[in-house]
Amino acid sequence: MSVGVYFHKDLVFKDLEFSSNVEVLEFLASKLYEKGYVKEEYKEAILEREKEYPTGLPSIDIKIAIPHANHTLVNKATLAIGILKNPVEFKAMDDPDKGLNVSIVIMLALNEPHGHIEMLQRIVKLIKNPDTLKEITQASSCEEIISKLEPYLIA
């Protein structure tokens, strides 16, 4: 199986400034809804899921979060990418008591039941490359961010 996703600069946001993970999640989910990729309930589902099942991924330097919600709330498979100017705390996926200062948020809007597992495997490969993560956070344009992410996220 291969997850086919739409990945375009209209869903890549750099230099975002938020004070909490809730603000980041609301912003990205709202953008997905505005563009018709997800159903209205998606934003609330993302927020609720993050409380119960945190999505921060530990890594050497730059931390990533991969929030997502049920595939039934997705109209068209896509990713929304948020690059934060200053990290915000997300709880760690492997230890919900641990806070991680996340700089990159990859919101998954996948319409296949098992698509999240495949995408998570791709993101783990990205996390293992700290130089690429640093380049993503320092990118000067959304196009540059996409060019750095595509080899990992798009099969």
C-alpha positions, 0 to 999 in steps of 0.5 A, spaced: 500 500 500 502 506 498 499 513 501 497 518 496 497 525 498 496 532 496 502 536 498 502 543 496 505 550 498 498 552 500 498 548 506 505 549 508 506 555 513 513 558 515 515 562 521 508 561 525 508 564 532 503 561 537 504 560 544 501 553 545 500 547 541 492 548 541 493 554 537 498 551 532 493 545 531 487 550 530 490 554 525 492 548 521 486 544 522 482 550 520 486 551 513 485 544 511 477 545 512 477 552 509 480 548 503 475 543 503 480 537 505 477 535 511 470 535 514 468 541 519 469 536 525 476 535 524 478 540 528 475 538 534 477 531 533 484 533 532 484 537 539 481 531 542 485 526 540 492 530 542 489 530 549 488 522 549 494 520 544 500 525 544 503 526 537 510 529 539 516 525 536 523 525 540 529 526 536 536 529 537 535 536 536 529 539 532 522 536 534 516 534 530 509 533 532 504 529 527 497 530 529 492 527 526 484 524 526 480 519 524 480 518 516 473 518 516 473 526 517 478 527 511 475 528 504 482 528 500 488 526 503 493 531 504 498 534 509 499 541 512 506 543 515 507 548 520 514 551 521 514 554 528 518 560 529 519 558 536 517 551 539 511 550 543 510 544 547 507 537 545 507 531 549 511 525 547 508 520 543 512 515 547 511 518 554 505 523 555 508 525 561 514 528 557 514 535 554 517 536 547 519 543 544 516 542 537 518 546 531 515 542 525 508 540 525 506 535 520 498 535 520 496 528 517 489 528 513 489 521 511 483 518 508 485 510 508 485 507 515 492 504 515 495 510 512 497 513 518 502 507 520 505 508 513 506 515 513 509 515 521 514 510 518 516 515 513 517 521 518 521 516 522 526 516 516 526 524 516 527 524 524 533 520 523 536 526 519 537 532 523 541 536 518 534 535 513 530 538 519 535 543 521 534 545 513 527 545 513 526 550 519 531 555 516 528 554 509 527 561 506 521 559 502 515 554 502 517 551 496 524 550 499 521 546 505 517 542 500 523 540 496 526 538 503 520 534 505 518 531 499 523 525 498 521 523 505 513 524 505 511 523 498 512 516 495 
